[in-house]
Amino acid sequence: MISISTITVQTVGNLVFQETAKKTKLRDLKTRVSRTGTLDGECVITHSGITNADRTLDIRANLTEDQADDLQTIFEAELFVMLSCSRGLFYGSIDSGCNISNGQLKMKFLVKEKMSS
């Protein structure tokens, strides 16, 4: 279950839908790591840890026509939203790649901050 809530007062304040479990990716984490080759043929690896701010939630779902309309309104009107899912509560933005076609949602959510577990 995924809930998207607006931060500001709008006509559409909250949207709840069930994600497609096999295609949705909520656990993907990336590290801040880089590898640089050195002149002696070796390399230097710099690992700066893991942060939720590097996380992108890849969401797939089937939406009703009303849900699709509500999500489009949120997408067009809001810069930042709250997204609640099984991995926690996140503050961030819906990526420009939000696509709703024939009731099928393909959306990426760019996490700015994790609010809770």
Residue pairs with C-beta under 8 A, 6 or more apart in sequence:
1 16
1 17
1 18
1 19
1 85
1 86
2 16
2 17
2 18
2 19
2 59
2 61
2 83
2 84
2 85
3 14
3 15
3 16
3 82
3 83
3 84
3 85
4 14
4 15
4 71
4 74
4 81
4 82
4 83
4 84
4 94
5 13
5 14
5 15
5 81
5 82
5 83
5 84
6 12
6 13
6 14
6 74
6 77
6 78
6 81
6 82
7 78
7 80
7 81
7 82
8 78
10 73
10 74
10 77
10 78
11 73
12 70
12 73
12 74
15 67
15 70
15 71
15 74
17 61
17 62
17 63
17 67
17 105
18 61
18 62
19 59
19 60
19 61
19 85
20 60
20 61
20 62
23 60
24 57
24 58
24 59
24 60
24 61
25 57
25 58
26 57
26 59
26 85
26 86
26 87
27 87
28 55
28 56
28 57
28 58
29 50
29 54
29 55
30 50
30 54
30 55
31 47
31 48
31 49
31 50
31 54
32 47
32 48
32 49
32 50
32 51
32 54
33 45
33 46
33 47
33 48
34 45
34 46
35 43
35 44
35 45
35 46
36 43
36 44
36 46
37 43
38 44
52 90
52 111
52 113
52 114
53 111
53 112
53 113
54 111
55 90
55 111
55 114
56 95
56 108
56 109
56 110
56 111
57 83
57 85
57 87
57 90
57 108
57 109
57 111
58 107
58 108
59 105
59 106
59 107
59 108
59 109
60 104
60 105
60 106
60 107
61 104
61 105
61 107
62 103
62 104
62 105
63 71
63 100
63 103
63 104
63 105
64 103
65 103
68 100
68 103
68 105
71 98
71 100
71 105
71 107
72 100
74 81
74 94
75 94
75 98
78 94
79 93
80 91
80 92
80 93
80 112
81 91
81 92
81 93
81 94
82 89
82 90
82 91
82 115
83 89
83 90
83 92
83 109
84 90
88 114
88 115
88 116
88 117
89 114
89 115
89 116
90 109
90 111
90 112
90 113
90 114
90 115
91 111
91 112
91 113
91 114
91 115
92 109
92 110
92 111
92 112
92 113
93 109
93 110
93 112
94 107
94 108
94 109
94 110
95 107
95 108
95 109
95 110
97 106
97 107
97 108
98 105
98 106
98 107
98 108
99 105
99 106
99 107
100 106
